[in-house]
Amino acid sequence: MREAAVISQPNPLQRIPGVAIVLVLLIALFSVIAPGFLSVANLSNVLVQSTILTMLALPMTLIIMTEGLDLSMGAVLTLTSLCVAIVSLATKSMLLGLGAGLLVGATFGVANGWLVAIIGIPPFVATLGTLGMAQGLSLIVSDGQSVVGIPHSVRDIYSATLLGIPVPVVMALVTYAAFHGLLYHTRFGTYIFALGGNREALRYAGLSPNRLLIAVYAIGGAMAGIAGLLMTARMNSGHPTAGLGLEFDAIAAVAVGGTSFERGNGWLLGTVLGVIAVGVLRNGLNLISLPSSVQVASVGVLVILALFLDGLRSRA
């Protein structure tokens, strides 16, 4: 009798503990040492403030699944935020501002993918170069100054609600649903897994790994454009250093969430938990008035702790 081959699916519960334990510990800690942390207003604030990072961390998950990396994402977010502010200020149109941000972000994404896939530059080096380009362009287009006076149609997005839910949270939920469907329910999602795990299989199937890789980086750039709209609305202006360093938080959230940097192994829900963990950590440290330098170091500790717990679980 021929036995059917059975492909075992990973149990999500086996992948949660690292990030979930850290998240629970953080909530318990700040509920004791940070007055008002558990208030409804503050928890809602954590979710709203985490939306921009969510829009960066989800595409970063796909990029890391291809054994890549995008260090330019924070700088590209800054540039797209400035583009949204400048174009919407000039045209009084939020949609045209968003279109400009999407165009600039997608262009940088395609450039990153082209440098990595076609030219063969390592992702770390390629995106480090485009990071510098995006930073320089941000200073040029803004002349080093904040762009203020943006129309209400842009700045009201961050404070608006839909059925009682903040619009940024709704946008983050829609983004997660879209990425979940893309990764787990489309052929393109299957190709993303193969890009990190078995590129030869794609070639044997007559597909171009290079084109797929460029598409993945382009998605990351386009999402930076959408996040740029939220950043502009959040700050009520465009600022030439607004998103710098956010790529570190995005990579941290992906790593904490359990996505592997090799073999095409990624998990979007884990990334969202990682984003919330980073958001809780930064919010709690703000409430106890610790400086931003300490917050950056704490995010690094968070990554190490979560990966350490996952390592202990795997060995056990």
Order of alpha helices (4+ residues) and beta strands (2+ residues): alpha-alpha-alpha-alpha-alpha-alpha-alpha-alpha-beta-beta-alpha-alpha-alpha-alpha-alpha-alpha-alpha
